[in-house]
């Protein structure tokens, strides 16, 4: 999102924060359902973002459609979104998807604190790593002939055993409702939203061999100190890097692997 949509999202998030504690998981489920409805109905979508209508008129559309059909919390969030201005047509549904993920994260925190939220993030990361490394999983999740139910079951199974309620909800969304992107990228978006809520970044670490607990702790502390925040380490083992570490945080990449140094040497010699 850019421009006015970014500010509108902040306003919707503020409304969410005032009501999310009531029943966060139900709120997330209902917001995802509204996203699906808005995605399917172009006339509704355009009416809800029509800047020629007064904000109260757009909120009136929400009232006519959803009164008695969703919780008060969901109604308040969707009404707030309808009252805002959006730069692009899909930004409205994107904003609701964003706050739905925040609601799911709040549900995990309410249930089990930071550990529960950590479990949700780990389930999503497990799913991402497996899908990104498996052409079969990618094909199955993008197969237009497969039912949404089948894709949901596959996505949940790829997140690990005994999924959390919130992780299951988000994995099902990523598996069956990718909304123009891939399941893996949508799951990555969910992770970034949750991590932002925790005021943390993800450090994607690639190593040639498994790291010991002491090495992980040392790396964690060093990165936290450099970036001045508590980072979530997502460690992938890739023997092809030969040795050393590759660390990516956002768009910044620090590649200290042997394979990268050899590539640099090859280019210098050439």
Buried (B, 14 or more C-beta within 10 A) or exposed (E): BEEBBEEBBEBBBEBBEEBBEEBBBBBBBBBBBBBBBBBEEEEBBEBBBEEEBEBEEBBBBBEEBBEEEBBEBBBBBBBBBBBBBBBEBBBBBBBBBBBBBBBBBBBBBBBBEEEBBBBBBBBBBBBBBBBBEEEEBBEBBEEEEBEEEBBBBBBBBBBBEEBBBBBBBBBBBBBBBBBEEBBBBBBBBBBBBBBBBBEBBBBBBBBBEEBEEEEBEEBBEEBBEEBEEEBBBBBBEBEEBBEBBBBBBEEEEBBEBEBBBEEEEEEEEE
